């Protein structure tokens, strides 16, 4: 898998302390999902973002593109 993404996912505020998601956490999420089918990856990436954001407003556009090579 090759992932390309905008900064919107990592820059989203949320979680229990209202902090940014950040790139190391995004990297860990993608590495955790890499062995799963693409449809499952999509669902988990989306749900993780929704859960992280919670009631906070989305601060930027979010684009995550995964290419299976």
PDB file of N, CA, C and O in Angstrom:
ATOM      1  N   UNK A   1       0.844  -1.180   0.000  1.00  0.00           N
ATOM      2  CA  UNK A   1       0.000   0.000   0.000  1.00  0.00           C
ATOM      3  C   UNK A   1       0.885   1.238   0.000  1.00  0.00           C
ATOM      4  O   UNK A   1       1.918   1.301   0.667  1.00  0.00           O
ATOM      5  N   UNK A   2       0.444   2.200  -0.762  1.00  0.00           N
ATOM      6  CA  UNK A   2       1.069   3.517  -0.749  1.00  0.00           C
ATOM      7  C   UNK A   2      -0.025   4.489  -0.349  1.00  0.00           C
ATOM      8  O   UNK A   2      -1.092   4.515  -0.963  1.00  0.00           O
ATOM      9  N   UNK A   3       0.228   5.276   0.665  1.00  0.00           N
ATOM     10  CA  UNK A   3      -0.748   6.254   1.138  1.00  0.00           C
ATOM     11  C   UNK A   3      -0.276   7.661   0.813  1.00  0.00           C
ATOM     12  O   UNK A   3       0.893   7.997   1.000  1.00  0.00           O
ATOM     13  N   UNK A   4      -1.189   8.467   0.330  1.00  0.00           N
ATOM     14  CA  UNK A   4      -0.964   9.889   0.102  1.00  0.00           C
ATOM     15  C   UNK A   4      -2.068  10.603   0.873  1.00  0.00           C
ATOM     16  O   UNK A   4      -3.231  10.205   0.803  1.00  0.00           O
ATOM     17  N   UNK A   5      -1.718  11.646   1.603  1.00  0.00           N
ATOM     18  CA  UNK A   5      -2.742  12.312   2.401  1.00  0.00           C
ATOM     19  C   UNK A   5      -2.432  13.792   2.564  1.00  0.00           C
ATOM     20  O   UNK A   5      -1.280  14.221   2.505  1.00  0.00           O
ATOM     21  N   UNK A   6      -3.493  14.551   2.769  1.00  0.00           N
ATOM     22  CA  UNK A   6      -3.337  15.971   3.064  1.00  0.00           C
ATOM     23  C   UNK A   6      -3.020  16.133   4.550  1.00  0.00           C
ATOM     24  O   UNK A   6      -3.040  15.162   5.307  1.00  0.00           O
ATOM     25  N   UNK A   7      -2.734  17.348   4.952  1.00  0.00           N
ATOM     26  CA  UNK A   7      -2.415  17.604   6.357  1.00  0.00           C
ATOM     27  C   UNK A   7      -3.649  17.660   7.248  1.00  0.00           C
ATOM     28  O   UNK A   7      -3.523  17.739   8.470  1.00  0.00           O
ATOM     29  N   UNK A   8      -4.830  17.619   6.658  1.00  0.00           N
ATOM     30  CA  UNK A   8      -6.061  17.786   7.427  1.00  0.00           C
ATOM     31  C   UNK A   8      -6.298  16.728   8.482  1.00  0.00           C
ATOM     32  O   UNK A   8      -6.783  17.041   9.570  1.00  0.00           O
ATOM     33  N   UNK A   9      -5.967  15.481   8.186  1.00  0.00           N
ATOM     34  CA  UNK A   9      -6.186  14.402   9.149  1.00  0.00           C
ATOM     35  C   UNK A   9      -5.312  14.617  10.385  1.00  0.00           C
ATOM     36  O   UNK A   9      -5.806  14.599  11.512  1.00  0.00           O
ATOM     37  N   UNK A  10      -4.024  14.819  10.170  1.00  0.00           N
ATOM     38  CA  UNK A  10      -3.084  14.970  11.288  1.00  0.00           C
ATOM     39  C   UNK A  10      -3.302  16.262  12.071  1.00  0.00           C
ATOM     40  O   UNK A  10      -2.989  16.329  13.260  1.00  0.00           O
ATOM     41  N   UNK A  11      -3.834  17.280  11.413  1.00  0.00           N
ATOM     42  CA  UNK A  11      -4.042  18.581  12.065  1.00  0.00           C
ATOM     43  C   UNK A  11      -5.381  18.707  12.785  1.00  0.00           C
ATOM     44  O   UNK A  11      -5.659  19.736  13.400  1.00  0.00           O
ATOM     45  N   UNK A  12      -6.211  17.666  12.712  1.00  0.00           N
ATOM     46  CA  UNK A  12      -7.539  17.740  13.325  1.00  0.00           C
ATOM     47  C   UNK A  12      -7.435  17.703  14.846  1.00  0.00           C
ATOM     48  O   UNK A  12      -6.747  16.855  15.416  1.00  0.00           O
ATOM     49  N   UNK A  13      -8.124  18.629  15.487  1.00  0.00           N
ATOM     50  CA  UNK A  13      -8.204  18.660  16.943  1.00  0.00           C
ATOM     51  C   UNK A  13      -9.253  17.671  17.415  1.00  0.00           C
ATOM     52  O   UNK A  13     -10.277  17.474  16.761  1.00  0.00           O
ATOM     53  N   UNK A  14      -8.988  17.047  18.563  1.00  0.00           N
ATOM     54  CA  UNK A  14      -9.953  16.110  19.121  1.00  0.00           C
ATOM     55  C   UNK A  14      -9.327  15.297  20.230  1.00  0.00           C
ATOM     56  O   UNK A  14      -8.361  15.720  20.865  1.00  0.00           O
ATOM     57  N   UNK A  15      -9.888  14.132  20.451  1.00  0.00           N
ATOM     58  CA  UNK A  15      -9.414  13.261  21.521  1.00  0.00           C
ATOM     59  C   UNK A  15      -9.803  13.802  22.881  1.00  0.00           C
ATOM     60  O   UNK A  15     -10.474  14.830  22.973  1.00  0.00           O
ATOM     61  N   UNK A  16      -9.393  13.130  23.927  1.00  0.00           N
ATOM     62  CA  UNK A  16      -9.814  13.528  25.282  1.00  0.00           C
ATOM     63  C   UNK A  16      -9.295  14.895  25.723  1.00  0.00           C
ATOM     64  O   UNK A  16      -9.885  15.523  26.602  1.00  0.00           O
ATOM     65  N   UNK A  17      -8.193  15.365  25.122  1.00  0.00           N
ATOM     66  CA  UNK A  17      -7.618  16.648  25.541  1.00  0.00           C
ATOM     67  C   UNK A  17      -7.761  17.738  24.486  1.00  0.00           C
ATOM     68  O   UNK A  17      -7.227  18.833  24.663  1.00  0.00           O
ATOM     69  N   UNK A  18      -8.475  17.463  23.384  1.00  0.00           N
ATOM     70  CA  UNK A  18      -8.672  18.473  22.343  1.00  0.00           C
ATOM     71  C   UNK A  18      -7.399  18.830  21.592  1.00  0.00           C
ATOM     72  O   UNK A  18      -7.269  19.950  21.098  1.00  0.00           O
ATOM     73  N   UNK A  19      -6.463  17.902  21.500  1.00  0.00           N
ATOM     74  CA  UNK A  19      -5.181  18.152  20.830  1.00  0.00           C
ATOM     75  C   UNK A  19      -5.217  17.663  19.382  1.00  0.00           C
ATOM     76  O   UNK A  19      -6.159  16.986  18.971  1.00  0.00           O
ATOM     77  N   UNK A  20      -4.183  18.012  18.615  1.00  0.00           N
ATOM     78  CA  UNK A  20      -4.076  17.551  17.234  1.00  0.00           C
ATOM     79  C   UNK A  20      -3.807  16.046  17.189  1.00  0.00           C
ATOM     80  O   UNK A  20      -3.197  15.480  18.096  1.00  0.00           O
ATOM     81  N   UNK A  21      -4.279  15.413  16.109  1.00  0.00           N
ATOM     82  CA  UNK A  21      -4.050  13.975  15.912  1.00  0.00           C
ATOM     83  C   UNK A  21      -2.566  13.692  15.685  1.00  0.00           C
ATOM     84  O   UNK A  21      -2.030  12.760  16.284  1.00  0.00           O
ATOM     85  N   UNK A  22      -1.899  14.453  14.854  1.00  0.00           N
ATOM     86  CA  UNK A  22      -0.466  14.430  14.551  1.00  0.00           C
ATOM     87  C   UNK A  22      -0.051  13.240  13.679  1.00  0.00           C
ATOM     88  O   UNK A  22      -0.732  12.217  13.615  1.00  0.00           O
ATOM     89  N   UNK A  23       1.082  13.415  13.017  1.00  0.00           N
ATOM     90  CA  UNK A  23       1.569  12.440  12.031  1.00  0.00           C
ATOM     91  C   UNK A  23       2.016  11.105  12.617  1.00  0.00           C
ATOM     92  O   UNK A  23       1.735  10.078  12.000  1.00  0.00           O
ATOM     93  N   UNK A  24       2.690  11.048  13.758  1.00  0.00           N
ATOM     94  CA  UNK A  24       3.075   9.727  14.284  1.00  0.00           C
ATOM     95  C   UNK A  24       1.863   8.830  14.561  1.00  0.00           C
ATOM     96  O   UNK A  24       1.908   7.624  14.322  1.00  0.00           O
ATOM     97  N   UNK A  25       0.806   9.419  15.057  1.00  0.00           N
ATOM     98  CA  UNK A  25      -0.404   8.647  15.336  1.00  0.00           C
ATOM     99  C   UNK A  25      -1.044   8.172  14.027  1.00  0.00           C
ATOM    100  O   UNK A  25      -1.531   7.044  13.952  1.00  0.00           O
ATOM    101  N   UNK A  26      -1.047   9.029  12.993  1.00  0.00           N
ATOM    102  CA  UNK A  26      -1.577   8.638  11.681  1.00  0.00           C
ATOM    103  C   UNK A  26      -0.723   7.519  11.092  1.00  0.00           C
ATOM    104  O   UNK A  26      -1.260   6.552  10.552  1.00  0.00           O
ATOM    105  N   UNK A  27       0.580   7.638  11.190  1.00  0.00           N
ATOM    106  CA  UNK A  27       1.484   6.597  10.686  1.00  0.00           C
ATOM    107  C   UNK A  27       1.196   5.259  11.376  1.00  0.00           C
ATOM    108  O   UNK A  27       1.116   4.224  10.715  1.00  0.00           O
ATOM    109  N   UNK A  28       1.042   5.279  12.686  1.00  0.00           N
ATOM    110  CA  UNK A  28       0.752   4.048  13.430  1.00  0.00           C
ATOM    111  C   UNK A  28      -0.577   3.439  13.012  1.00  0.00           C
ATOM    112  O   UNK A  28      -0.694   2.218  12.904  1.00  0.00           O
ATOM    113  N   UNK A  29      -1.572   4.275  12.777  1.00  0.00           N
ATOM    114  CA  UNK A  29      -2.875   3.787  12.328  1.00  0.00           C
ATOM    115  C   UNK A  29      -2.730   3.087  10.977  1.00  0.00           C
ATOM    116  O   UNK A  29      -3.228   1.975  10.799  1.00  0.00           O
ATOM    117  N   UNK A  30      -2.054   3.729  10.029  1.00  0.00           N
ATOM    118  CA  UNK A  30      -1.897   3.156   8.691  1.00  0.00           C
ATOM    119  C   UNK A  30      -1.083   1.859   8.736  1.00  0.00           C
ATOM    120  O   UNK A  30      -1.407   0.904   8.030  1.00  0.00           O
ATOM    121  N   UNK A  31      -0.047   1.819   9.548  1.00  0.00           N
ATOM    122  CA  UNK A  31       0.747   0.595   9.674  1.00  0.00           C
ATOM    123  C   UNK A  31      -0.066  -0.543  10.290  1.00  0.00           C
ATOM    124  O   UNK A  31       0.104  -1.705   9.922  1.00  0.00           O
ATOM    125  N   UNK A  32      -0.937  -0.204  11.217  1.00  0.00           N
ATOM    126  CA  UNK A  32      -1.793  -1.205  11.854  1.00  0.00           C
ATOM    127  C   UNK A  32      -2.795  -1.793  10.863  1.00  0.00           C
ATOM    128  O   UNK A  32      -3.155  -2.966  10.960  1.00  0.00           O
ATOM    129  N   UNK A  33      -3.241  -0.977   9.915  1.00  0.00           N
ATOM    130  CA  UNK A  33      -4.293  -1.388   8.990  1.00  0.00           C
ATOM    131  C   UNK A  33      -3.769  -2.023   7.704  1.00  0.00           C
ATOM    132  O   UNK A  33      -4.553  -2.603   6.952  1.00  0.00           O
ATOM    133  N   UNK A  34      -2.491  -1.932   7.434  1.00  0.00           N
ATOM    134  CA  UNK A  34      -1.940  -2.300   6.135  1.00  0.00           C
ATOM    135  C   UNK A  34      -2.219  -3.756   5.737  1.00  0.00           C
ATOM    136  O   UNK A  34      -2.312  -4.054   4.546  1.00  0.00           O
ATOM    137  N   UNK A  35      -2.351  -4.648   6.690  1.00  0.00           N
ATOM    138  CA  UNK A  35      -2.570  -6.069   6.396  1.00  0.00           C
ATOM    139  C   UNK A  35      -4.037  -6.406   6.125  1.00  0.00           C
ATOM    140  O   UNK A  35      -4.354  -7.527   5.728  1.00  0.00           O
ATOM    141  N   UNK A  36      -4.923  -5.446   6.336  1.00  0.00           N
ATOM    142  CA  UNK A  36      -6.359  -5.686   6.187  1.00  0.00           C
ATOM    143  C   UNK A  36      -6.829  -5.334   4.776  1.00  0.00           C
ATOM    144  O   UNK A  36      -6.152  -4.602   4.055  1.00  0.00           O
ATOM    145  N   UNK A  37      -7.995  -5.859   4.387  1.00  0.00           N
ATOM    146  CA  UNK A  37      -8.560  -5.494   3.074  1.00  0.00           C
ATOM    147  C   UNK A  37      -8.806  -3.988   2.970  1.00  0.00           C
ATOM    148  O   UNK A  37      -9.030  -3.309   3.972  1.00  0.00           O
ATOM    149  N   UNK A  38      -8.759  -3.486   1.749  1.00  0.00           N
ATOM    150  CA  UNK A  38      -8.879  -2.050   1.488  1.00  0.00           C
ATOM    151  C   UNK A  38     -10.190  -1.476   2.027  1.00  0.00           C
ATOM    152  O   UNK A  38     -10.191  -0.382   2.591  1.00  0.00           O
ATOM    153  N   UNK A  39     -11.296  -2.185   1.867  1.00  0.00           N
ATOM    154  CA  UNK A  39     -12.583  -1.684   2.365  1.00  0.00           C
ATOM    155  C   UNK A  39     -12.571  -1.514   3.881  1.00  0.00           C
ATOM    156  O   UNK A  39     -13.126  -0.549   4.407  1.00  0.00           O
ATOM    157  N   UNK A  40     -11.941  -2.446   4.575  1.00  0.00           N
ATOM    158  CA  UNK A  40     -11.816  -2.346   6.028  1.00  0.00           C
ATOM    159  C   UNK A  40     -10.931  -1.159   6.414  1.00  0.00           C
ATOM    160  O   UNK A  40     -11.240  -0.429   7.356  1.00  0.00           O
ATOM    161  N   UNK A  41      -9.836  -0.971   5.686  1.00  0.00           N
ATOM    162  CA  UNK A  41      -8.950   0.166   5.947  1.00  0.00           C
ATOM    163  C   UNK A  41      -9.719   1.478   5.827  1.00  0.00           C
ATOM    164  O   UNK A  41      -9.625   2.348   6.693  1.00  0.00           O
ATOM    165  N   UNK A  42     -10.474   1.606   4.751  1.00  0.00           N
ATOM    166  CA  UNK A  42     -11.260   2.831   4.518  1.00  0.00           C
ATOM    167  C   UNK A  42     -12.201   3.089   5.689  1.00  0.00           C
ATOM    168  O   UNK A  42     -12.271   4.204   6.206  1.00  0.00           O
ATOM    169  N   UNK A  43     -12.913   2.065   6.096  1.00  0.00           N
ATOM    170  CA  UNK A  43     -13.893   2.215   7.181  1.00  0.00           C
ATOM    171  C   UNK A  43     -13.197   2.615   8.478  1.00  0.00           C
ATOM    172  O   UNK A  43     -13.691   3.477   9.204  1.00  0.00           O
ATOM    173  N   UNK A  44     -12.063   1.999   8.772  1.00  0.00           N
ATOM    174  CA  UNK A  44     -11.356   2.293  10.015  1.00  0.00           C
ATOM    175  C   UNK A  44     -10.725   3.685  10.012  1.00  0.00           C
ATOM    176  O   UNK A  44     -10.739   4.376  11.031  1.00  0.00           O
ATOM    177  N   UNK A  45     -10.173   4.096   8.875  1.00  0.00           N
ATOM    178  CA  UNK A  45      -9.593   5.439   8.767  1.00  0.00           C
ATOM    179  C   UNK A  45     -10.674   6.484   8.972  1.00  0.00           C
ATOM    180  O   UNK A  45     -10.470   7.469   9.683  1.00  0.00           O
ATOM    181  N   UNK A  46     -11.823   6.268   8.349  1.00  0.00           N
ATOM    182  CA  UNK A  46     -12.946   7.204   8.483  1.00  0.00           C
ATOM    183  C   UNK A  46     -13.465   7.233   9.921  1.00  0.00           C
ATOM    184  O   UNK A  46     -13.653   8.306  10.493  1.00  0.00           O
ATOM    185  N   UNK A  47     -13.696   6.055  10.502  1.00  0.00           N
ATOM    186  CA  UNK A  47     -14.266   5.999  11.851  1.00  0.00           C
ATOM    187  C   UNK A  47     -13.304   6.557  12.892  1.00  0.00           C
ATOM    188  O   UNK A  47     -13.731   7.210  13.844  1.00  0.00           O
ATOM    189  N   UNK A  48     -12.014   6.307  12.719  1.00  0.00           N
ATOM    190  CA  UNK A  48     -11.017   6.847  13.639  1.00  0.00           C
ATOM    191  C   UNK A  48     -11.044   8.365  13.628  1.00  0.00           C
ATOM    192  O   UNK A  48     -10.957   9.003  14.677  1.00  0.00           O
ATOM    193  N   UNK A  49     -11.165   8.947  12.425  1.00  0.00           N
ATOM    194  CA  UNK A  49     -11.231  10.405  12.311  1.00  0.00           C
ATOM    195  C   UNK A  49     -12.484  10.942  13.006  1.00  0.00           C
ATOM    196  O   UNK A  49     -12.410  11.917  13.754  1.00  0.00           O
ATOM    197  N   UNK A  50     -13.612  10.317  12.763  1.00  0.00           N
ATOM    198  CA  UNK A  50     -14.877  10.759  13.371  1.00  0.00           C
ATOM    199  C   UNK A  50     -14.803  10.657  14.893  1.00  0.00           C
ATOM    200  O   UNK A  50     -15.222  11.567  15.608  1.00  0.00           O
ATOM    201  N   UNK A  51     -14.267   9.546  15.375  1.00  0.00           N
ATOM    202  CA  UNK A  51     -14.146   9.359  16.831  1.00  0.00           C
ATOM    203  C   UNK A  51     -13.186  10.383  17.431  1.00  0.00           C
ATOM    204  O   UNK A  51     -13.459  10.926  18.501  1.00  0.00           O
ATOM    205  N   UNK A  52     -12.070  10.654  16.762  1.00  0.00           N
ATOM    206  CA  UNK A  52     -11.091  11.619  17.267  1.00  0.00           C
ATOM    207  C   UNK A  52     -11.691  13.018  17.315  1.00  0.00           C
ATOM    208  O   UNK A  52     -11.566  13.721  18.318  1.00  0.00           O
ATOM    209  N   UNK A  53     -12.345  13.420  16.225  1.00  0.00           N
ATOM    210  CA  UNK A  53     -12.907  14.768  16.109  1.00  0.00           C
ATOM    211  C   UNK A  53     -13.997  14.993  17.155  1.00  0.00           C
ATOM    212  O   UNK A  53     -14.108  16.080  17.722  1.00  0.00           O
ATOM    213  N   UNK A  54     -14.787  13.973  17.402  1.00  0.00           N
ATOM    214  CA  UNK A  54     -15.876  14.102  18.372  1.00  0.00           C
ATOM    215  C   UNK A  54     -16.801  15.245  18.019  1.00  0.00           C
ATOM    216  O   UNK A  54     -17.253  15.346  16.878  1.00  0.00           O
ATOM    217  N   UNK A  55     -17.088  16.098  18.967  1.00  0.00           N
ATOM    218  CA  UNK A  55     -18.013  17.224  18.769  1.00  0.00           C
ATOM    219  C   UNK A  55     -17.319  18.468  18.208  1.00  0.00           C
ATOM    220  O   UNK A  55     -17.977  19.465  17.914  1.00  0.00           O
ATOM    221  N   UNK A  56     -16.000  18.414  18.061  1.00  0.00           N
ATOM    222  CA  UNK A  56     -15.262  19.581  17.571  1.00  0.00           C
ATOM    223  C   UNK A  56     -15.467  19.770  16.062  1.00  0.00           C
ATOM    224  O   UNK A  56     -15.737  18.816  15.332  1.00  0.00           O
ATOM    225  N   UNK A  57     -15.336  20.995  15.625  1.00  0.00           N
ATOM    226  CA  UNK A  57     -15.497  21.331  14.216  1.00  0.00           C
ATOM    227  C   UNK A  57     -14.298  20.819  13.416  1.00  0.00           C
ATOM    228  O   UNK A  57     -13.166  20.837  13.898  1.00  0.00           O
ATOM    229  N   UNK A  58     -14.559  20.362  12.189  1.00  0.00           N
ATOM    230  CA  UNK A  58     -13.465  19.961  11.301  1.00  0.00           C
ATOM    231  C   UNK A  58     -12.717  21.217  10.874  1.00  0.00           C
ATOM    232  O   UNK A  58     -13.333  22.180  10.417  1.00  0.00           O
ATOM    233  N   UNK A  59     -11.383  21.216  11.019  1.00  0.00           N
ATOM    234  CA  UNK A  59     -10.601  22.432  10.814  1.00  0.00           C
ATOM    235  C   UNK A  59     -10.024  22.573   9.413  1.00  0.00           C
ATOM    236  O   UNK A  59      -9.585  23.662   9.042  1.00  0.00           O
ATOM    237  N   UNK A  60     -10.012  21.507   8.627  1.00  0.00           N
ATOM    238  CA  UNK A  60      -9.374  21.560   7.320  1.00  0.00           C
ATOM    239  C   UNK A  60      -9.972  20.464   6.438  1.00  0.00           C
ATOM    240  O   UNK A  60     -10.707  19.595   6.906  1.00  0.00           O
ATOM    241  N   UNK A  61      -9.632  20.533   5.136  1.00  0.00           N
ATOM    242  CA  UNK A  61     -10.048  19.448   4.267  1.00  0.00           C
ATOM    243  C   UNK A  61      -9.245  18.203   4.632  1.00  0.00           C
ATOM    244  O   UNK A  61      -8.109  18.306   5.094  1.00  0.00           O
ATOM    245  N   UNK A  62      -9.832  17.035   4.426  1.00  0.00           N
ATOM    246  CA  UNK A  62      -9.171  15.776   4.762  1.00  0.00           C
ATOM    247  C   UNK A  62      -9.213  14.882   3.534  1.00  0.00           C
ATOM    248  O   UNK A  62     -10.277  14.594   2.986  1.00  0.00           O
ATOM    249  N   UNK A  63      -8.045  14.456   3.122  1.00  0.00           N
ATOM    250  CA  UNK A  63      -7.941  13.555   1.978  1.00  0.00           C
ATOM    251  C   UNK A  63      -6.917  12.473   2.316  1.00  0.00           C
ATOM    252  O   UNK A  63      -5.769  12.772   2.644  1.00  0.00           O
ATOM    253  N   UNK A  64      -7.349  11.210   2.232  1.00  0.00           N
ATOM    254  CA  UNK A  64      -6.441  10.082   2.401  1.00  0.00           C
ATOM    255  C   UNK A  64      -6.668   9.172   1.209  1.00  0.00           C
ATOM    256  O   UNK A  64      -7.784   8.710   0.971  1.00  0.00           O
ATOM    257  N   UNK A  65      -5.602   8.917   0.461  1.00  0.00           N
ATOM    258  CA  UNK A  65      -5.674   8.077  -0.723  1.00  0.00           C
ATOM    259  C   UNK A  65      -4.732   6.902  -0.531  1.00  0.00           C
ATOM    260  O   UNK A  65      -3.541   7.087  -0.284  1.00  0.00           O
ATOM    261  N   UNK A  66      -5.267   5.692  -0.645  1.00  0.00           N
ATOM    262  CA  UNK A  66      -4.456   4.493  -0.541  1.00  0.00           C
ATOM    263  C   UNK A  66      -4.407   3.786  -1.874  1.00  0.00           C
ATOM    264  O   UNK A  66      -5.446   3.549  -2.491  1.00  0.00           O
ATOM    265  N   UNK A  67      -3.218   3.446  -2.326  1.00  0.00           N
ATOM    266  CA  UNK A  67      -3.028   2.721  -3.579  1.00  0.00           C
ATOM    267  C   UNK A  67      -2.407   1.373  -3.290  1.00  0.00           C
ATOM    268  O   UNK A  67      -1.318   1.287  -2.722  1.00  0.00           O
ATOM    269  N   UNK A  68      -3.104   0.321  -3.683  1.00  0.00           N
ATOM    270  CA  UNK A  68      -2.568  -1.032  -3.491  1.00  0.00           C
ATOM    271  C   UNK A  68      -1.687  -1.340  -4.685  1.00  0.00           C
ATOM    272  O   UNK A  68      -2.141  -1.311  -5.829  1.00  0.00           O
ATOM    273  N   UNK A  69      -0.425  -1.634  -4.412  1.00  0.00           N
ATOM    274  CA  UNK A  69       0.550  -1.899  -5.475  1.00  0.00           C
ATOM    275  C   UNK A  69       0.784  -3.386  -5.587  1.00  0.00           C
ATOM    276  O   UNK A  69       1.573  -3.825  -6.425  1.00  0.00           O
TER     277      UNK A  69
END
